[in-house]
Amino acid sequence: MASSVDLTTCDREPIHIPGSIQSHGVLIACSGGDMRVLRCSDNAEQALGLASDPIGQRLADLVGEALVHDLNNALAKSSTPRRPSLMRSIPLGSRLWDIAVHAQAGTVIVEFEAASADAPDSTLEIARALIARTQSLVEPKTLSQSVPRLLQALLGYDRVMLYEFAADDSGKVIGEAKVPHLESFLGQHFPAADIPKQARDLYIKNTIRVISDASGPSSAIRPERDASGEPLDLSYAHLRSVSPIHLEYLRNMGVGASMSISIIVNGRLWGLLACHHYAPKVLTMAQRTAAELYGDFLSLHLTAMHHRRRAEASIRARVLLDKMLAEMSFQHDVEQFLRQSLPTISTLVACDGVGLWLNGVWTPYGSTPPAAVMPRLAKVMSGLAQNAVMATHALFDLMPNAMAFVAEAAGALVVPLSQLPRDYLFFFRKEKIQTLEWGGDPNKTYASGPMGDRLSPRKSFAVWKEIVKGQSDPWSEDDRTTAEALLTGLREVILRHTEVLAAERKRAEVRQRILNDELNHRVKNILALIKSLVNQKPDDRETLEGFMGSLRGRILALSNAHDQVVRSEGGGSLRQLLMAELSPYDANQIVLDGPDVGLDSRAYSVMALVLHELATNAAKYGALSVVGGKLEIGFAAEEDGSCTIRWVESGGPRVRSPTRKGFGSVLLDRSVPFDLNGTSEVVYGESGVSAKINIPARFLMEHLPAREPGAVERQPSADAIDFPRSSALLVEDQLVIALDVEEMLRGIGVETSVTVATAQDALKAITHSAPDFAILDVNLGHGTSLSVAEELIRLKVPFIFATGYGDSTMIPAAMGAVPILRKPYTEDCLREALRRVVGTDARVGVDPAP
């Protein structure tokens, strides 16, 4: 029963063991040890003038010991069967022969061809001429035009084509030189089936194949098989016969002789130099060897061009990625940075659009598929582009529903951004409807031919046109190279950002621990100072109410000093900082002498800590801890522009140098030198502590920063205002504070107040009955009161903000004129703030009423 015929029939043909050679030459196969003839072509005895059948005889007895000696020497020089050793013009019988010898699987194969009349150096001259004219060709288009012309001129074939293979193994003629009367094949495509798989493998093994006469006879190898039943492997023999199918293919094209030179780039069959002659044509050994050498050079030249383009693509990608890395150093959100960088990334590869699928979020730029299909496409890619670049010019092959959006994206180049199949960078190309010109119908017919059951070579090579839809331009090797550089570079960007984040987290943890220690120390100091203030005995003539007022004022002054430390982001006045830190103490004990000096934010923050520490120590142990003690503080500019502060205590208890370096002592000794590169000297004298601090000029400000808009001074206006029959809304989430503020409101005459803890409850209360004014705690723990503020503005109800935070960044600029009370505040401060919004009948966001 005949076997079925399909597209693999040609692929199964054993073309490396044809059992015959081309009849213009002679072949003898010998054992590798004693050079005894094992097989020969059936024309060997006659062509070589041998006296008897050579099978089984020693080759030396047939051709002489001298020639066998030379053959063995030639074999010793050959390291691979791909490069047979050559011997020129060897006399044997009545003729001169050119001989090629190589060893294959323990068998020595000797090929004889009639010697040519070429000069001894003709091989080198032909190769040098071809190479010299090619090495300056570095542009693909110029090379494809010039190489066929050079080869045709030197070897004399009627047609020479440069044939490049695509990824699907189909081919295209990208360069051609021909005699004028022949039709052109330039630009035509040829299906992959024209060159079976085993032929491609053989093209890589043996880079040159010559057919001298497509219609000529062949000379059989005898015996066809050895004692073990194995045929002779002729993979590296230049005289090897060609497949009858291929000869029929050539004859159908009208070709009488051909030669092909393999072009191998990076170990892959990149293409062929295909030479056709329309009559029999025998190449001399010199010509064939020169062509073989030229093929090797052209392969190396194309490989160098390929690597150069890869390097240039990598450099372009590297320059872009280096720029991105530099810019990323200033970015906190690498994902957002990559999304914003898509327009720049799109310039690296010729495309119609790019998109980033990162952590399940899709960001497109240019022409891309609809967002709704991206989860499905990303899932498809997770099974294909797991850890390497993947390209397709026909997305519908992967997703059948992709035909719906080919106008936006028909092909994709995919760069995986993570080791796990999750995040991808996509390059897209739109559909490009193409008309491909095939050198005949690319669809093989299944009719049996004269050689039996097999696929018959086509007989018509008229141009066969095919319209291709739903596909984009294919992605080139350069595109893939750039994508691979991006894969490496973008992963480096992401890894670098991860490392930066990790380092930043560590630094943040250290800073947090320091801040916690500092906060703990400051809180303990403040509590200790409050304890001292509370334990101070009142004067015998002072009433309890008066003592309580003084104590309340001192505690409030401490709060305001602490608030200035927190709000020192923009810097401030040294004099005001000193006044704030020293305001809780008896002003008759303190002398300030010096011009108002502005400190930038860094120096202001550092000096707030230092002065607070000095003032706290003076109040606890020094001049401010007793009646009659005195503190003198002088500050002045030096010639170098720096500022020197002198702190001198006297009249206090006897002072001793601390025996243990606590956080406070370290802060006084090291903070100014460490943070400001200034100097700090503290002396513990018997008469009291003295300190000298120098702040470098670069931390001083020429202009003092303006006060915060909306801030309320501690001292109230002299104009008192009554609030009879007024109603207030208090939004406060701390019950103790709320009770205190309610008492203040009653103290200034407010008859009715409603207190709530959340914005939702406040909005309900306003809906039920709008108040005359409101006091809003800005931050409510689980939200803010800004929505309440917006509703009050809409209803033209005046209000004030109260906050315990050191800044007001959460308050919108449109509400910047609203008065702000800093917690804790007094009844007088509350009265002053209310006077500003109610006493003048001012309304937030509107003009005063007529």
Secondary structure, DSSP 8 states (H G I E B T S, - for coil): ------TTTGGG--TT--SEEETTEEEEEEETTT-BEEEEETTHHHHTT-SS--TTSBHHHHH-HHHHHHHHHHHHH---TTS-EEEEEEEETTEEEEEEEEEETTEEEEEEEE-----TTHHHHHHHHHHHHHTT--SHHHHHHHHHHHHHHHH--SEEEEEEE-TTS-EEEEEEEE-TTS---TT-EE-GGGS-HHHHHHHHHS-EEEES-TTS-EEEEESSB-TTS-B---TT-TTB---HHHHHHHHHHT-SEEEEEEEEETTEEEEEEEEEESS-----HHHHHHHHHHHHHHHHHHHHHHHHHHHHHHHHHHHHHHHHHHHHTT-S-HHHHHHHTHHHHTTSS--SEEEEEETTEEEEEES---GGGHHHHHHHHHTT-SSS-EEES-GGGT-GGGGGGTTT-SEEEEEE-SSSTT-EEEEEE----EEEEESS--S-----BTTBSS----S--S-EEEEE-S------HHHHHHHHHHHHHHHHHHHHHHHHHHHHHHHHHHHHHHHHHHHHHHHHHHHHHHHHHHHS---TTS-HHHHHHHHHHHHHHHHHHHHHHHTGGG-EEHHHHHHHHHTTS-GGGEEEES---EE-HHHHHHHHHHHHHHHHHHHHTSGGGSTT-EEEEEEEE-TTS-EEEEEEEESSS-----SS--HHHHHHHHHIIIIIS-EEEEEEETTEEEEEEEE-GGGEESS-----TTB--SS--S-----TT-EEEEE-S-HHHHHHHHHHHHHTT--EEEEESSHHHHHHHHHH---SEEEEESB-SSSBSHHHHHHHHHHT--EEEEE-SS--TTS-GGGTTS-EEESS--HHHHHHHHIIIIIT--BTTB----
